[in-house]
């Protein structure tokens, strides 16, 4: 039995003994160790993230409050205009446009202000301000409205060709077909009043070719017939 035990305990074939496998630290343990070693930098990083989040939140809240204040002031200015007090309305609109620059209300205020100027016979002032407004590259819908007002102001100053060009630019800026067609119709009218019949015909034919589904289509047909009948 002793001999048998010796044989069983021997290393058959004299193979090298395999050392036991020693497992290293787990991924979680390595992560904890790294965090402990770099806790200073982690604290700084988390502080930066918190500051960014807080700053973003503050700017968002401030922008929303600014927009709300601007809208309230704009509505007060419109109320003054509806009441027939154009001087007060113009003053309030000017404040909104300058104080709350960058808001939707400020853009609307700038347009309303120049509309009030047209009503008050201040077309030259409106022309200068509207050209600056358009030059500031506002969103398309505001640029289109400004172009229409600019065209009207230039027509008031008997500058038909310039007015027609402003209307054409308004048509280009407009996003909806009906607005594009209306601007071209106004352009044709301004060209015609300036004696530029060919340009008027071109504008009208553009409406007939591209904007058949708009209300301006039938008007363009009538005006084109009037011009070609006389030629």
Secondary structure as UniProt FT lines:
FT   HELIX           2..9
FT   HELIX           12..14
FT   HELIX           27..37
FT   HELIX           39..82
FT   TURN            83..84
FT   HELIX           86..99
FT   TURN            100..102
FT   HELIX           104..119
FT   TURN            120..121
FT   HELIX           123..135
FT   HELIX           140..156
FT   TURN            157..158
FT   HELIX           160..173
FT   HELIX           177..193
FT   TURN            194..195
FT   HELIX           197..210
FT   TURN            212..213
FT   HELIX           216..230
//
